[in-house]
Amino acid sequence: MAIADKEVAEPNTMSFDLTAYLRQQKEAIEAALDCSLPLAAPTRIYESMRYSLLAGGKRLRPILCIATCELLGGTQAMAMPTACALEMVHTMSLVHDDLPAMDNDDYRRGQLTNHKVYGDDIA
């Protein structure tokens, strides 16, 4: 069979706006993270946790978690608890990395690191 005889697959005419998808997922993740960590007692510790967790970032880890779930037939709602947990673990690793016993960084994501604001004992 000659190459000319083979059927040529039509290009996918559906478009996907990756930028919009990333923005929408990031907004949903930010809202879920905010709801997942309300202020509670002891207030200073929760303020410290919220300070770092809600400091922004690309949120690629939770976005990839949600996208994988959706690819496999799930929904954003099904993946969101795991996506938030991934971001929390990642944020904890950044707080730990910034401590004086590690890198002793003063700034993260354009703001003072957690231990500079709340002290080493709370960070």
C-alpha positions in Angstrom: 0.0 0.0 0.0 1.5 3.4 -1.0 1.7 6.3 1.4 -0.8 8.2 -0.8 -3.3 5.5 -0.2 -3.3 5.8 3.6 -5.9 7.9 5.2 -4.5 11.1 6.7 -5.8 11.8 10.2 -7.6 15.1 10.5 -5.9 17.5 12.9 -7.8 17.9 16.2 -10.0 20.9 15.6 -10.7 21.3 19.3 -8.7 24.0 21.0 -7.4 24.0 24.5 -6.4 27.2 26.3 -3.7 26.1 28.7 -3.2 29.6 30.1 -6.9 29.8 31.0 -6.9 26.3 32.4 -3.9 27.0 34.6 -5.4 30.3 35.8 -8.8 28.6 36.6 -7.2 25.8 38.5 -4.8 28.1 40.4 -7.8 30.2 41.5 -9.7 27.1 42.7 -6.7 25.8 44.5 -6.1 29.2 46.3 -9.7 29.2 47.5 -9.5 25.6 48.7 -6.2 26.2 50.5 -7.7 29.2 52.2 -10.7 27.2 53.4 -8.6 24.3 54.4 -6.6 26.2 57.0 -8.9 28.5 59.0 -7.5 30.5 61.9 -7.8 28.6 65.1 -6.0 28.3 68.4 -3.1 28.7 68.9 -3.6 31.7 66.7 0.1 32.5 66.1 0.9 29.0 64.8 -2.1 29.1 62.4 -1.1 32.6 61.3 2.4 31.3 60.5 1.0 28.4 58.5 -1.3 30.6 56.5 1.4 33.1 55.9 3.5 30.6 54.0 0.8 28.5 52.5 -1.1 31.4 51.1 2.0 33.3 49.9 1.3 32.5 46.3 3.4 30.5 43.8 2.6 28.7 40.6 0.7 25.8 42.3 2.0 23.4 39.6 2.0 20.3 41.9 -1.7 20.6 42.8 -2.6 21.6 39.2 -0.9 18.4 37.9 -2.7 16.4 40.5 -6.1 17.7 39.3 -5.2 17.4 35.6 -4.2 13.8 36.1 -7.4 13.0 37.9 -9.5 14.7 35.2 -7.5 12.8 32.5 -8.4 9.6 34.2 -12.1 10.4 34.4 -12.3 12.1 37.8 -13.2 15.6 38.7 -11.6 18.6 40.2 -13.6 18.1 43.4 -12.3 14.5 43.7 -8.7 15.6 43.4 -8.8 18.8 45.4 -8.1 17.3 48.9 -5.0 15.5 47.6 -4.0 18.6 45.6 -4.1 20.7 48.7 -2.2 18.2 50.7 0.6 18.1 48.0 0.8 21.9 48.2 0.9 21.8 52.0 3.8 19.3 52.0 5.7 21.4 49.4 5.2 24.6 51.5 6.4 22.8 54.6 9.6 21.8 52.7 10.2 25.4 51.7 9.7 26.6 55.3 12.1 24.0 56.5 14.6 24.8 53.8 14.6 28.5 54.8 15.4 27.9 58.4 18.8 29.1 59.8 20.0 25.5 60.3 19.5 24.9 56.5 19.8 27.7 54.0 19.0 30.6 56.3 17.1 32.5 53.6 15.6 35.8 54.4 13.0 36.0 51.5 10.7 33.6 49.7 8.3 34.6 47.0 9.1 38.2 47.5 8.3 38.4 51.2 10.2 37.7 54.4 10.5 34.0 55.2 8.4 32.4 57.9 11.2 32.2 60.5 12.0 35.9 60.0 8.4 36.9 60.7 7.4 34.3 63.3 10.7 33.1 64.7 12.5 29.8 64.4 10.5 28.1 67.1 7.2 28.6 65.2 8.5 28.1 61.7 
